[in-house]
Amino acid sequence: MDSDLMKAMTALGGLLVVSFIVILLALPAATVEASQTFSGSAEGYYAELTVEVGIDGDEIVSIRVTEHDDTPGLADSAIDTTINRIMDAQSTDVDTVSGATATSRGVIEAVRQALDQAGL
């Protein structure tokens, strides 16, 4: 077989392997369904906000703010950041978001209430 053809086939094979690995890494992680959900409420910046926390065993698997009246845009970003911090830490012992402290504290406290109901 021609050495140039062999080099091209080897490169193509390597490219296929790398492509396959990239595709596998890009797939979303398997989601864990909550076996139980609990709600909590706390004061945000303007009004009360409510969360729903999904629990599986002793793990927080989801957090969703179901109601809030804080500033759209600013509050949404702070809510998402706070939820991500709680999920990563698996705890409400996280920092608030600068510039949206009241909203962050509201999310943290509402999640804390839900976790108290769950016995966690």
Number of C-alpha atoms within 10 A of each C-alpha: 5 6 8 9 10 11 11 11 12 12 12 12 12 12 12 12 12 12 12 12 11 11 10 10 10 9 8 7 7 6 8 13 11 15 10 12 18 17 22 22 23 21 18 23 19 12 14 17 22 23 25 19 24 23 22 14 12 11 14 22 19 19 22 16 20 11 13 24 13 19 12 9 9 12 22 16 14 21 25 16 16 23 22 15 19 21 17 11 12 14 16 19 11 18 14 20 18 9 11 19 16 19 30 27 22 26 33 27 21 26 29 22 20 24 22 13 13 17 8 14
